[in-house]
Amino acid sequence: MKHLTQGPVKTRADGAILEVTLDRPKANAIDLATSRVLGDVFKAFRDDDTLRIAILRAEGDKFFCPGWDLKAAAGGDAVDGDYGVGGFGGLQELPNLNKPVICAVNGICCGGGLELALSCDLILASSTATFALPEIRSGTIADAASIKLPKRIPYHVAMDLLLTGRWFDAEEGKHWGLIREICAPEDLLEKTWDLARHLASGPPLVYAAIKEVVREAEDMRFQDALNRVTKRQFATVDRLYGSEDLMEGQNAFTEKRDPVWKGR
């Protein structure tokens, strides 16, 4: 297992899995410098063919992340400053990230912290986790959440959370489909790694195609998006349809054995 520390962001790699830990006491709030480091970490993950799955977590039990560091802002960090290659938190605007990212939420997850979790593909949460979009109380907008949330959960539920800024717990988050699994606090990391290992054993070229198609098709008409898939006009789909892995999957099914994915 490889370990690397970059100030407030710690990483460790085990096989094809990269764990990224936000560690910025006391609350894991994100300033511009931390956002830039996270962007660099996830960009390196995106571009490293040996890594297939990422886990995003935070150190400590009380806070996952409250989002933007207001103290840093008061000290000179501009809200419209340089967040780095991936935008706020390193994930929201990182282009062509075609690998699954799992988020493990362990405590207070609000504002930009919840927007960061929404930028991941799967969310697991501690039973003690709590969530909110309280920006309205400070006279501003939860910009990324206002775009993403109504597409993830029922419109009226999303508007309730955005317009009131109220808190909700992991059970409600799971009820609305935001959270995949609720875990005991002491089991959260183990359960997250179990899921990551399961995904890491799967077909990376298929994951890449799924992520690109889902992302690019979001604002397209169904038939237009489907035509782009069938005509191999998505780069990841074209690579998949011409790959050794596609033949391996078909052969393994016919031969009633587990496939061996090579990512090519």
N, C-alpha and C positions, 0 to 999 in steps of 0.2 A: 504494500500500500504506500503510495506516495503522498507526502504532506507538503503543503506550501502555505505560508502566511504572508499576506499582503496588507499590513495595517489592520483595518477593521474588517477585512474579508479573509477568511481562512478556507483553504480547499484541501481536499484529500481525494485521491483517485484509487479505486480498487477495481482492477480489471477494466471493464468498459463503462464504469459508473464514476461520475464526478460528483462529490458532495461539496456544496458551496454554503459556507456558514457566515451569516452576518453577525459580527461580534463588535458592537459599538456601544458600550455602557453609557448611560444607564438603561436606555430604552430602545437601542438599536435604530434610532432615527437616522435618516439618510441626508447627508449634506452633498454638495457638489462633488467633492473629492471622492467620497465613498461611491457615489453613483458612477463616476468614471472608472473606478477600479472594478466595480461589478460588470460594467460594460465590457471592459477588457477581458475579464474572466470568461464571460459567456461568449464573447467573440472567439476566444481561443478554443473553447469547448466546441463551438460550431465548426471550426476549421480543422479540428483534430479527428482524423478518421479512426483512431483507436478508441475514441470515446463515443458512446451511443446514448446514454441516459444521464441527465443531471438531476440532482436533488438540491432544492433551495430550502434552507432552514435558518434558524436564528439561535444564538446562544442565550441560555437562561430560561427560566420558567414563566416569568411574568409578562414579558413582551416578545412578540414576534417582530412587529415593526409598527410604529405610529405614523410612518410616512416622512414627510418633509421635516427637516430639523429647523424648527422655528428660532432656536437660539443662534444657529449658524446664520440664518437669514438676518437676524437682528445685528449680527456681527459683520455683515457685508456680503453674504452669499445672496446673489440675486435670483429670484424665482424664475427668471427667464435666462439664467446663466447656462454654462456649458455642462450638460448632464453626461456627456460622453457619447460613445458610438451607439449605445443601446437606448438612449433616452433615459428617463427617470428609472433608477433601479437596475439599469443594464439590460432590461428585457422588453420594455414596452414598445420600443421602436427598432429593435435589432433586426435588420433585414435577413431574410432567408435562413432563419433558425428552424431547420427541418428535422430536429431531434426532440424527443419527448422530454419535458421538464416537469418534475413532481415537486409540489410545495408541501412542506410539513409545518403546520401552524401550531405554535405552542404558547398561547397567551393572547395578549391584546394585539389585534390586527385591525388597524383603522386607517382611514384616509388613504394616503399613498401606499401604506403597507397592504391594505386590501386590494388596491389597484395592482400592486406588484404580484400578489397571489393570483389575481385574475389573469395575469399575463402568462401564468403557467398552465399546463395542460390538464393536470390532475391535482386535486387538493386533498390532503389528509389533515385532520385536525385533532388536537387534544380535546378531551371532554371539557376542559376548563377554558378553551379558547373563546374569545368574544370578538365581535366584529361591529364596525360602524363606518359610516361616511359622514363625519361631523363637519365637513367643510362649510356647510350652510350656516352653521352657528358662528363662524368667524367671517362671514360675509364674502365667501368665495365659492368657486365651483369645483366639484370633484370631476375634473375634465375627462380623464380616461374612463372613469367609472360611468359617467353620463353617456359615453359612447358604447361601452361594452356591456354594462349590466342589463339594459333592456333587451339585449340579444341573447342573454344567458338564462334569464328567469322571466316569469310573466311580467308584462309591462307594468301593471298596477302595483305589483310587489316592488319592482325596481324603483318606481316613482315614489312609493312610500318611503323607502330607505334613503333616496336622494333628497326628498323634500323635507323629511323630518330629522334626518341625521341620527335616528334612534339606534340603540344597540340591539344586536340579536346574537343568540348563542349558536353553538355548533349544531344542535338539533334542528333549529330552524334553517340553518344553512344547508344541512343535508336534505331536509324536507323539500327545499326549492331546487335541489340539484347542484348547488355550488360545491358541495363537499362529497367526496367519494366514500370516505370512511371516517368514523369517529373512534379514537383510540384512547385508552387510559394514558395519562401523561407519561408514565414510565415505559409504555409500549410503543409510543409514537415513532421514534426513530427506527426501531427494529421493524415495525410494520412497513414503514416507508422504504427501507432497504429491501425488504422482501418483495415489494411491488417493483422496485427498480431492477432487482435481479431477474424477476419474471419477464419484464420488458426487455432487458438486455439479452435475453435468450431468444428474442423474436427477430423478425426480418427487418433490418435497418432500412433497406431500400423501400420497403412498403411503408414504414413509418414516415420516411421523408416524403413520399408521394401523398400520403394522407394529410400531412401537415400543410404541404403546399396547396393541395386542392381545396382543403377547408378554408385556408386563409384567402386564397385568390377568388374563390367562388362566393365569398360572403356577400358581395354586392353585385353578383352577376345573375342574369336570368338562368333558370335551371337548364334549359336546353342549350344555351350558349356554353355554360360550364361543362355540361356533359359532352358536348361536341369537342371541346378542347381536350377532354380526357381521352375520348375514343380516337381522336386524331393525333394523339401524342404531342400535344402542343404545350404541355407542362414539362419542364426540363426533367423533373424527378420521375414523372410517369414514363417519359421516353427512355430514361436510363433503366427503369425497372423492367419495362417490356422487352428490352434487349439484353437482359442480364442473365448471368449464370444462376443467380438465386431464383429467378422465375422458373427455370427448368428444374432446379433442385427441388423446389416446392412441389411441382407436379410429379416428379419422379418419386419423391418421398411418400406422397399420398398414394400413388399407385403401388408402391412397394411396401406400404403399411409400416413405415419407419419414421423416426423423428428426422426432420430436415437439418442439415448443417449449413447455416447461413454464413456467407463470406463477405457480404456487402459489395459484391461486384457481379 
